[in-house]
Amino acid sequence: MPPSFQQTDYTNAGRHFETTHWSVVAKAAEQQTPEAEQAMEALCKDYWFPLYGYLRRKGSTPQEAEDLTQSFFAERVVTKKIFKGVSADKGKFRNWLLASLKNYVNNEWDKRTAEKRGGKASHVSLDLEGAEDFYSMEHGLTCDPENTFDHTWAITVLKNSMEKLRLRYQQGGRGELFEQLRFLLPGGKSKSSYKEISDRIGKSEDATKMAASRFRQEFGFVLREEIRRTVSTPDELQEELQYLMSLLSR
């Protein structure tokens, strides 16, 4: 089942659409600051695997997909070439990034030479080890390339959101509570009852149920914030959230 989260009041959401991937994109072509570089590193970390999955489903071998993903980030993202002239009202970030990869593959793949793999191209550090195992584990054989990209994007957003919530709980001294509650999210695989969990964390069953309810609400907020960074308007936020939920239900 897909996650089901309590709605958040976004009446004044317009003023929040500032610190997004799009704002990073808009500044990336003009600025050379530590903050911009950190944002670029985060962008590469978040999106390399969805792009790798797309290339594999498109027919690239594992080595070709690794090489193309590495080269795309090194030659287009790190060098900021793809950000030239980009407007932050362009729409959904994932759609723009995939279109940029398609354009790169169509126009640049045939220009790549052996010397680029020798170190003369710009370099970006991507943790590609185990990519093929992860790809094989995450995807069925019937997905087309675009669906593979979208499904992997959904998984990445979900995992990033879970990690941010985990850090929040740890910093608040609630790390063990997080570990006990994380599988209670809709679609989770926990076989433990509330009674068993309450015994492990030393709370009453009613208190555990309340903690689980708050946990789901917090996760829903973190997930919304993660998606918000990749869209231009509140309406797109709701569309992307609904689309992500539909992908996870397949």
N, C-alpha and C positions, 0 to 999 in steps of 0.2 A: 504494500500500500504506500501511496505517497505521503509525505509529511503533511500534517494539518495544523496550521498555526493560527493563533488568535490575531485578528486584524489590529493594525497599529494606526493611530490617527495621523494621517499625512495631510491634514488640511493646509498646513504651512510648509509642505514638502518642497515647494519650489526653492525656498531659500537654502535648502540642504544640498541641492544639486550643484556643489562646487568642488568638493574634494573627491574627484572621480578619476577613473582611468582617462577620461576625455580631457580633464583639466591637465593631467600629466602630458597627454599627447600634445595639447595646444602649446605647452611651455617647452616641451622636449627639444623642439627644433631651434629654440632661441637661447636656452639657458644651459649652463654647465656648472651645476651646483651639486654638493654631496646629496642633498635631498632628491634632486632629479635623478641622480645615478642610482640611489637606493630604490626609487620608484621603478626605474627601468629593470633593475634586477628582479624586483617582485613581479613585474609584468612577465618577464621571461619564465620565471619559476611557475607562475600560475597557468600559462598558456602553452608551454612547449608540448605537453602530452596530448591535449586535444588536437593540436596540429599534427603531431606524429601519428595519432590514430587515424586522422583523415587521410594522410598520405599512404598509410598502410592499406586502408580499405580502397583507396584509389588504384592500388596495384603496385606500389613501390615495394621493393624488398626491404627487410629490416634495416640493412646497411644503407640503402638509398634513402629511406625515411629518416634515419638518424642524420645522414649527411645533409639532406635538404632542410631539415628542421634547424640544425646547427648553422647552416649557411644563411638561412632566412633571417634568423635573429642576429647573426654577426654582420651580415652585409646590408640589412635593411632596418632592423630595430636598433641595434647598438649604435650604428652610424647615423641613425635618425633620419635616413632618407625617406622612409615611408610617411613621416610626419609632416613633411613640407606641404603647406597649404591646407592642412586638415582643419576642419571646423568642428567645435565641440557639440554642435547641434546636428551632427551627421547621423545620429540614430544609435542603434545598439552596437556596443563595442565588439562583441563577438562576431557579428556579421561583417563589420568592417575589417577586422583582423583576418578572418578567413578569406575574404575577397582579396586582401593584400597578398596572402600566401598564394592564392590561385594565380594572381597576376605575376608574382615572382616566379612560380614554377613555369608558367607559360613563356616568360620572356628571358629567364636567366638560366634555367637548367641546362640548356644546350650550350651556354657560354662557360660553364664551369670547367675547369681544367685541373690536372693533377697538381699543379703548383699551388692552387688554393688550399689543398689539403696539406701542403708543406709548410704552411704557417704565414704566408704573405697576406692572407685575408685578416680582417678584424676577428677577434676571438670573443666568444661569450661562453661562460662556464655553465653547461647544462648537465644535470645529473641523469644521463641517458642509460646508465647501467640498469639492467633489468627491465628496460622499457618493453621489450618484446614479450617477456613473461607476463607483465602487467596487462599489456594489450590483449594477449590471448585469454587471460583470466576475465577481463572486463567485457569482452564483446562476443556476441553470437556471430554466426556466419551469414545472417541475412541482412545486416545493416548496410545501407548504402553509405558512401563517404560523408555526406552532409549529416546524416543521422548519427554516424559514428562520432563526428566532431561535436555535435550538440549533446549527445549522451555523455561523452567524456567531459565536456564542459560542466554539465550538471553534477557529475561525480566530484569534479575538482572544486566547484563552489561549495558543495556539501561538506567535503573534507576540510576545506579552508575554514568554513564556519565552525565546524566541530573543534578544530584546533584552537581557534580564537576563544571559544567558550571554555575549552579546557584550561587555557592559560589564565583566563579570568577567574575561574574557580580555584586554581592553584594559588594564584596571588592573594586570594581572599581566604586561604587556609582551608579550602573545601575540596581539595583534590580527590580525596577518597569518595566524597559524595558524588562528584562527577563520574567517577569510574563505576559507581553502582547504578547511577541513573541514566547513563548515556544509551543503554540498550532498551530503555523504556520508550524512546521516541517511536512514533508510528513507523512500522517497517523494521523495527529493531528485532534482534534475535534472542532477547533475554527470555529464559524459561523460569526465571525466579518470580515468585509471588511478592506482593507488597510486604507480606508478613516476613518472608525470608530476608528481603532487603532491609526492612526495619530492624530485624535482629542484628544484621551485620553492621549497621551504622549507629545502632544504639538509640533509635527513635521509636516513637509509637507508630502504629500503622497509619493512623490519621495524619500524623505529622509527615510521614514519608509520602503520602499521597499529595499533600500540600506542596512539599518540596519538589515532587515530580511535576506538578502542574506549573510551578514557577519555572522549573527547568525548561519545560517545553516553550513557555512564553519567552524566556531569555534566548533560547535557540532560534525561535522564530524571528526575534528582533535582529540577532546577529546575522542570520541568513538574509534578511531584507537589506541590511546595511551592506553586505557583501555584493548583492546584486545591484544595489543602488549605485555603486561605484562604476558600473558598466553601462549605464543608460543615461539618457539626456533629460527625461521628463518623468513625473510621477506616474503618468499613464503607462509608459514603457516599463516602469518598475513592476506594476501589477501584471502586465502582460508576460514579462520574463519570469516572474514568480509562478504564475499559472503554468507557463510552458515547462519550467523546470519540474514542477510537480507531476505534469503529465508524462514527462520523460522517465521519471523514477517509478511510475506506475506500470510501465511496459514490461 
